[in-house]
Amino acid sequence: MNIDERFIETSRFERKYRCPINQYFSVKSALYPYLKKDLFTDKSPDKKYLVRSLYYDTYDYRLFMEKVNGNSDRIKFRIRTYGNDAVESPDIRVEMKVRQANLTTKYGAYITWEDCDSFLHHRQWDNRNDPVLVEFERQSHLLNLFPKTLVEYQREGYHTIDGNDIRITFDHRIKSASTNQLFPEHIFWHIHHDQMVVMEIKHQSSIPAWLNKVIKDYGLRLVANSKFVYGVQASQPDLIHPAWSHR
């Protein structure tokens, strides 16, 4: 990645857990005294907001295989939106998420729906001044990447009230589909882990004692919970090797 550090959105560590519905309510209640809703969650009518991501990969799913095989250094390419209809003119972001060992660095740039639609059809940006867009386009041609998998869920996001760098999210009703469109007209969704909620802790510094206590008290266990991987597995079951289910 040859992008100026000024264009890094954030570098952080991420911890992921899966919670059955009843455990989710208990964990959220235990965390409640320490958290406040983020802006998007607070202004949403049902206190959850839509996240939809279109992931890129090669024709033989090379990036998917790198993740499944546990490569320590890898990258995801995606176009993300927070709306389910292009007519709504939702926020749309181009993102590259770089993983190096346990540290994740995300690069992003906002685009219009017209820019997005044009890139999906022609694989080049009209705006070539943004280094994130330039690198995304360069990598898409270098690696021969195409949009392959759409993942969608409802997110509930929180910050800690003490103002540190910790962000906690709960993702509900995660589903995926095989498509090359961000807003497909007709689509068949595959549900991931029905009756499960994915909890993520995103942090830059150490985890505080109160959060470690909640994790321990409720027996939360770290899991490899890539929505990208589960999205491909659910929407492309012919790619799944039986041994992978035990990872």
C-alpha positions as CSV (number, residue, x, y, z in Angstrom):
1,M,0.0,0.0,0.0
2,N,1.5,3.3,-1.1
3,I,-0.9,5.7,0.5
4,D,0.1,8.7,2.5
5,E,-0.4,8.2,6.3
6,R,-2.7,11.2,6.3
7,F,-5.3,9.1,4.5
8,I,-5.4,6.4,7.2
9,E,-8.8,6.5,8.8
10,T,-7.7,4.4,11.8
11,S,-5.3,1.7,12.9
12,R,-6.7,-0.5,15.6
13,F,-7.0,-4.0,17.1
14,E,-10.3,-5.9,16.8
15,R,-11.8,-8.6,19.0
16,K,-14.9,-10.5,17.8
17,Y,-17.4,-12.6,19.8
18,R,-20.6,-14.4,18.9
19,C,-23.5,-14.2,21.4
20,P,-26.8,-16.1,21.4
21,I,-29.7,-13.7,21.7
22,N,-30.2,-14.2,25.5
23,Q,-26.5,-13.7,26.2
24,Y,-26.5,-10.6,24.0
25,F,-29.1,-8.9,26.3
26,S,-27.2,-9.9,29.4
27,V,-23.9,-8.6,28.1
28,K,-25.4,-5.4,26.8
29,S,-27.0,-4.8,30.2
30,A,-23.6,-5.4,32.0
31,L,-21.9,-2.9,29.6
32,Y,-24.7,-0.3,29.7
33,P,-23.2,1.8,32.6
34,Y,-20.0,2.3,30.6
35,L,-21.3,3.1,27.1
36,K,-23.2,5.7,25.1
37,K,-24.8,5.2,21.7
38,D,-22.8,6.5,18.7
39,L,-24.4,9.2,16.5
40,F,-25.8,6.8,13.8
41,T,-27.3,4.4,16.4
42,D,-28.9,7.2,18.4
43,K,-30.6,8.9,15.4
44,S,-31.9,5.6,14.0
45,P,-35.6,4.9,14.8
46,D,-35.0,1.4,16.0
47,K,-31.5,2.2,17.4
48,K,-29.8,0.2,14.7
49,Y,-28.5,1.3,11.3
50,L,-28.0,-0.6,8.1
51,V,-24.5,-1.6,6.9
52,R,-24.1,-3.0,3.4
53,S,-20.7,-4.0,1.9
54,L,-19.9,-5.2,-1.6
55,Y,-16.6,-7.2,-1.4
56,Y,-14.1,-7.7,-4.2
57,D,-12.1,-10.8,-5.0
58,T,-10.4,-12.6,-7.8
59,Y,-12.2,-15.1,-10.1
60,D,-10.8,-17.9,-8.0
61,Y,-11.4,-16.2,-4.6
62,R,-7.8,-15.6,-3.8
63,L,-8.5,-13.1,-1.0
64,F,-11.1,-15.4,0.5
65,M,-8.5,-18.2,0.6
66,E,-5.9,-16.0,2.2
67,K,-8.3,-15.3,5.1
68,V,-9.4,-18.9,5.4
69,N,-5.8,-20.1,5.5
70,G,-5.0,-17.6,8.2
71,N,-2.4,-15.5,6.4
72,S,-1.2,-12.9,8.8
73,D,-0.9,-10.1,6.2
74,R,-3.9,-9.6,4.0
75,I,-6.3,-7.0,2.6
76,K,-10.0,-6.6,1.9
77,F,-11.4,-4.4,-0.8
78,R,-15.0,-3.3,-0.5
79,I,-17.6,-0.6,-1.3
80,R,-19.7,0.1,1.7
81,T,-23.0,2.0,2.0
82,Y,-25.5,2.8,4.8
83,G,-28.6,2.7,2.7
84,N,-30.5,0.1,0.7
85,D,-31.6,2.1,-2.2
86,A,-29.6,4.3,-4.6
87,V,-32.5,6.7,-4.9
88,E,-32.0,7.7,-1.3
89,S,-28.5,9.0,-2.2
90,P,-26.9,7.2,0.8
91,D,-23.3,7.6,2.0
92,I,-21.1,5.3,0.0
93,R,-17.4,4.6,0.9
94,V,-14.6,2.9,-0.9
95,E,-12.5,1.0,1.7
96,M,-9.3,-1.0,1.8
97,K,-8.9,-2.8,5.1
98,V,-5.3,-4.0,5.7
99,R,-4.5,-6.6,8.3
100,Q,-0.9,-7.0,9.5
101,A,-0.6,-9.6,12.3
102,N,-3.2,-8.4,14.8
103,L,-3.3,-4.7,13.7
104,T,-5.9,-3.6,11.3
105,T,-5.6,-0.3,9.3
106,K,-8.4,1.1,7.2
107,Y,-8.3,3.5,4.3
108,G,-11.5,5.1,3.0
109,A,-12.9,7.7,0.7
110,Y,-16.5,8.8,0.2
111,I,-18.0,8.8,-3.3
112,T,-21.3,9.6,-4.9
113,W,-23.7,6.9,-6.3
114,E,-22.9,8.1,-9.8
115,D,-19.1,7.5,-9.2
116,C,-19.9,4.1,-7.7
117,D,-22.2,3.0,-10.6
118,S,-19.6,4.2,-13.1
119,F,-16.8,2.2,-11.4
120,L,-18.9,-0.9,-11.2
121,H,-19.4,-0.8,-14.9
122,H,-16.1,0.6,-16.2
123,R,-13.6,-0.2,-13.4
124,Q,-12.1,3.3,-13.3
125,W,-12.8,6.5,-11.4
126,D,-13.6,9.8,-12.9
127,N,-12.1,11.4,-9.8
128,R,-8.4,10.5,-9.8
129,N,-7.3,13.0,-7.2
130,D,-8.0,10.9,-4.1
131,P,-5.1,8.5,-3.3
132,V,-7.5,5.9,-1.8
133,L,-9.5,5.7,-5.1
134,V,-6.3,5.7,-7.2
135,E,-4.9,2.7,-5.1
136,F,-8.2,0.9,-5.1
137,E,-8.4,1.1,-8.9
138,R,-4.7,0.2,-9.3
139,Q,-5.1,-2.9,-7.1
140,S,-8.4,-4.0,-8.8
141,H,-6.5,-4.1,-12.2
142,L,-3.2,-5.5,-10.7
143,L,-5.0,-8.4,-8.9
144,N,-7.9,-8.6,-11.4
145,L,-10.5,-8.0,-8.7
146,F,-14.2,-7.9,-9.3
147,P,-17.3,-7.4,-7.0
148,K,-18.3,-10.9,-5.8
149,T,-20.2,-10.9,-2.5
150,L,-22.7,-8.6,-0.8
151,V,-23.0,-8.6,3.0
152,E,-25.7,-6.7,5.0
153,Y,-26.6,-6.4,8.6
154,Q,-28.1,-4.1,11.2
155,R,-25.4,-2.4,13.5
156,E,-25.8,-1.1,17.0
157,G,-22.7,1.0,17.9
158,Y,-21.4,2.4,21.1
159,H,-18.5,4.5,22.4
160,T,-17.3,4.4,26.0
161,I,-18.5,7.3,28.2
162,D,-14.9,7.9,29.5
163,G,-13.9,9.1,26.1
164,N,-11.2,6.6,25.4
165,D,-10.6,5.0,22.0
166,I,-12.8,1.9,22.5
167,R,-15.8,1.2,20.3
168,I,-18.2,-1.7,20.8
169,T,-20.7,-2.8,18.2
170,F,-23.4,-5.5,18.0
171,D,-24.3,-6.7,14.5
172,H,-27.7,-8.3,14.0
173,R,-29.3,-10.3,11.2
174,I,-26.2,-10.7,9.1
175,K,-26.9,-12.0,5.6
176,S,-25.1,-12.3,2.3
177,A,-25.6,-12.9,-1.4
178,S,-23.6,-13.6,-4.5
179,T,-23.8,-10.5,-6.7
180,N,-21.7,-7.8,-8.5
181,Q,-24.1,-5.0,-7.6
182,L,-24.4,-2.8,-4.5
183,F,-28.2,-2.3,-5.0
184,P,-29.3,-5.4,-6.9
185,E,-33.0,-5.4,-8.0
186,H,-33.5,-9.1,-7.3
187,I,-31.5,-11.1,-4.8
188,F,-31.5,-14.2,-2.7
189,W,-30.1,-13.7,0.7
190,H,-28.4,-16.3,2.9
191,I,-28.7,-15.8,6.6
192,H,-25.6,-16.2,8.8
193,H,-25.9,-17.8,12.3
194,D,-29.5,-17.2,12.9
195,Q,-30.3,-16.1,16.4
196,M,-26.7,-15.0,16.9
197,V,-25.3,-11.5,17.4
198,V,-21.7,-10.6,16.6
199,M,-20.0,-8.4,19.2
200,E,-16.9,-6.5,18.2
201,I,-14.5,-4.5,20.3
202,K,-12.3,-2.1,18.4
203,H,-9.5,-0.5,20.4
204,Q,-6.0,1.1,20.0
205,S,-4.8,0.9,23.6
206,S,-5.3,-1.8,26.3
207,I,-8.7,-3.1,27.3
208,P,-9.9,-1.6,30.7
209,A,-10.6,-3.7,33.7
210,W,-14.4,-3.3,33.6
211,L,-14.5,-4.6,30.0
212,N,-12.2,-7.6,30.8
213,K,-14.5,-8.4,33.7
214,V,-17.6,-8.5,31.5
215,I,-15.8,-10.7,29.0
216,K,-14.7,-13.1,31.8
217,D,-18.0,-13.1,33.7
218,Y,-20.0,-14.0,30.6
219,G,-17.5,-16.5,29.2
220,L,-17.1,-14.7,25.9
221,R,-14.6,-16.4,23.7
222,L,-12.7,-14.8,20.8
223,V,-13.8,-16.2,17.4
224,A,-12.6,-15.7,13.8
225,N,-15.8,-14.0,12.6
226,S,-15.0,-12.5,9.2
227,K,-18.3,-11.4,7.6
228,F,-16.5,-11.5,4.3
229,V,-15.6,-15.2,4.8
230,Y,-19.0,-16.2,6.0
231,G,-20.6,-14.2,3.2
232,V,-18.6,-16.2,0.6
233,Q,-19.3,-19.5,2.4
234,A,-23.0,-18.8,2.6
235,S,-23.5,-17.6,-0.9
236,Q,-21.0,-19.9,-2.7
237,P,-21.3,-23.2,-0.8
238,D,-19.5,-25.1,-3.7
239,L,-16.3,-23.4,-2.6
240,I,-16.4,-24.9,0.9
241,H,-13.9,-27.6,1.8
242,P,-15.3,-29.8,4.7
243,A,-12.2,-29.2,6.8
244,W,-12.8,-25.4,6.9
245,S,-15.8,-25.8,9.1
246,H,-13.5,-26.8,12.0
247,R,-11.3,-23.6,11.8
